[in-house]
Amino acid sequence: MRIDQFLKRSRIIKQRDAAKKACDRGMITISGRSAKPGHQVAAKDIVVVEWPDRRLEFEVLDVPDGNVSKEKALSLYHVLSDEQSSDERPSDEQSSDERPSDE
C-alpha cells in the first residue's frame, strides 16, 4: 500500500491530499529515508512524520486491504514516540512603551 493511503486510512493524517503534500515536502520518512507519496509501506516499517510542532514515530503493524473503521485504524500501527515541540520564541526585551524616545 502507498504511504499516503496508509496515513489516511490509519487516520494519522485526515486527508490523502494532505498526506501526499507532507511526503512531497519531506515530512515523512520510512526507515530513515525520505518517502515519496507512492512509496510502498509494509508491516514492520518504521515511519516518522514531522510536523512543525510535533514529531510522531510509529511502527506499521498491519496494512489494510480497504477502508477501515476508526477502531481498527488504531490497530494498524504502534506509536514509538510522540513528541510535541515547545517552540517558544523570546519576547522583545523592551516593549514599545519602554523604548527610549528621541528627545
N, C-alpha and C positions, 0 to 999 in steps of 0.2 A: 504494500500500500504506500502511496505517496505520503511524504511527511506533512504536506499541507492538509491533506484529507484526514490524516491521523489526528493532527492538532485540533481540527474542527470536530471530528466525531468523538474525541475524548473530552471535549469541552474545555480544553486548555485555552484555546483561542476560539471565540464565538463564531467568527465568520471565516470561510475558506479564503476569501479575498484578502482578509487581514493577515492570515497565516502565510499566504503567498508573498505578500509585501514584506512581512517580517523576514522571510527567507531571503528575498531579494536584497534587503538591507543588511544582511549578515548577522541578524539577531539570533539565528538558530544554528546550533552545531550538533552534529551526531558523532559520537566517539571522537571528539576533539577536532573534527573537520567541518568547515562551513558547509551548510546544506542548501542546495537549491530546492525549489518547490517540488520538483519531480523526483527527488532522492527517495529511494525505497527504504522504508523502515521495517525492521523485523524485531521479533522478541529478543530480549537481552541487550538491545541497543541502549546506550546512554545518551540522552538528549538534554541539551541546555538551551533554555530560552532566556534571553537577556533583554528586559525592558529597561527604559531609562532609570526607573526607580525600584526594580525588582529583578532577581535572578532565580530562576527555577531550574533545578536539575532533577531528572527523573529517569527511571529505567522502564523501558517498554516491556510489559508482561504478556500482552496478547494483542494481536492485530485483528480487528473485526472484519467480517465479510461485507457487512452492510451497515445501515444505520443502527444505532444502539440506544437503549433507554438511558436516562440520567443515572440510574443506579448502576447499570453495567459499565457506563463510561468511567466511573471511578475505579473499576477493577482492571482497566486496561494498562495502568501504569502504577509505579510505586515511587513516591517522592523521596529523593535522596537528600535534597536541601532546598529550602525556600527562604531566600534572604531578601529583606527589604533594605534598601539603601537609604540612609538618612542624608539627604542632600541639603544640608543646612548651609545657607550662604551667609557669610559675615555681613552684619549690618554696617551702614556707614558709621564712622566713629563720631561724626558730628551731624546733627540734623540741620536743616536749612535755618532753623531758628537760632542755633548755637554758633553758626559760622560768623566769623568777624565781618563787620561791614566796612566798606571803604569810606572813612570819614576824613 
